[in-house]
Amino acid sequence: MQNTDVTIAEIEKKLRYISHIVKQKGREILNHYPITPPQFVALQWLMEEGDLTIGDLSKKMYLAFSTTTDLIDRMEKNELVERIRDNKDRRVVRIHLLDKGKHIIHEVIEKRQAYLTEVLENFSESDVQQLKTSLDHLYGEMENFQDQEKEKNNR
């Protein structure tokens, strides 16, 4: 194995470990709220993208349509979201994020950010900035790679 291969393997392993720790911490935080991790993911998508159909949300979450419908049913009962008929096409139903759902998202994200602030306490300001720059670059390259793959698959 070449040095580059070893480095890539180490990066992949660290990213996997970091992802696991962040996910675990996120679940600990969610234990204090009346939502499940998949519901939190759905709320995040609705917060970021705006109103979505169940089909669109299913695709974004990589869940079956029926699973997403059940998820939305439970969230609607808890007054986190509501179904709204599209004004232009009454057959289309969109999922709309309600204030209670927005409030939970904001609180949970604030707590996640507070956790990260604690973790990064021993990092210098320039180290934090460098980490952000590197993560921005990695994320951008991953998005470009995904877009290129989609283009290839659509040909």
N, C-alpha and C positions, 0 to 999 in steps of 0.2 A: 504494500500500500504506500502510495506517495504521500509526502507531507500535506499536499493540498487535500487529498482524500481524507486523511486523518483530521485535518482542520474542519472540513465539511461535516464529517461524522460527529465531531465534538459540538459544532454549532447546532446541528439537528438535535442532538441529545439534550443540550442546554435549553433550546427552544421548547422541546417536549416537556422537560422538567418544569420550566417556567410556566408554561401553559397549564400544566396540572396544578401547580401551586396557586396560580391566579384563579383557576376554576374552583378549587377547593375553598379558597378564601371567599369567593363570590357566593358559594353555596352556604357557608357559615353565616354570611350577612343575610342571605335570603331566608334563613331559618326564622328570622324575626319578623317576617312579612307573610301575608296570606297568599303567596304565589309560589309556584313551582319554578325550577330553572327553565323548563321550556316556555312557560308563560312569560318569564322575564325576557327571554330572547324574542318572543313575539312582540312584547311591548316595546323593546328596543327598536325592532324593525319599523314598527308603526310610528315611533317617535322620529326616527331618522328619515323615513320615506313618505310619511303622511298616510292618508287612508289607502288601504290596499284591499283587493279582493281576497277571498280565501285561497283561490288558486295561486295568486301572486305570492301570498304569504307562505303557502305550502312549498313552493319552489325555493324561496329564499331560505327556508328552514330545513329543506330536504326531508320533508315529512309527507306522508300520504294525505290526500285531500280529506279523508274521513277523520284522520287523527287531528288535523288542524281544525276541523269543524268541531270536534269534541272539546278541544282546547279553547276555542272561541266561546262555545256554549258556557263553559265553566267561568271564563273571564267575564262574560256578559252578566251572569248571575251575581258575580262579585262586584259589579258596576265599575269594571276597569275599562271596558270597551262597549261599543254599541254597534249594531248593524244599521247601515243607512242605505236606502235605495238611491241609485244614481239618478239625478234629475234628467239627464239626457236619454238614458236607457233604463227603464224601470226593471228590466230583467237582471241588471247588474247590482249586486249588493257589495258595499264596501264596509270594511271594519274601521271604525273611528275610535281613536284613543280618547278616553274621558279624563277629566281632571284628576280623579283618584289614581288612575294608572300613571299619569304624568308625575304625580307627586311621589309615588313609589319609585319610579325610575330615577328621579332626581336624588332622592334620599340614598338609594342603593349606590348610585354612581359616586355621590359625595363620600360615602363610607369606603368605597373601593379606592378612591383617590387619596383619602386620608391614610389608608393602609400603605399605599405606594409611597406617599410622602415619608412615612415612618421608615420604610425599607430603604429609601434613598437618602436618609438622613446623613450618612457618612460619605456620600458622594459630593464632590465639589460642584459648584455651579457649572463649570465648564464640562465636567464629566456628564452631568445630567443633560446638558445641551448636546453634547456629542452623541449620547445614547439616543436622544430624540431624533437627531439628524440621521443616524444610522438606521433607526427603525423606520423613519419616513422613507428613506431610500429603499430599504428592503421591501416595504409594503408597496411602494410604487412599482418596483421591478416585478413583484408577484402579480400585481394587477395587470401590467403589460403582458406578462407571460400568459395569464388567463385569457386576456383579450385575443392574443395571437392564436391560442388553442381553439377558441370559439370560432374565429375566422376560418381556420383550417377545417373544422368540423362542419361548417356551413357551406363549404364548397362542394 
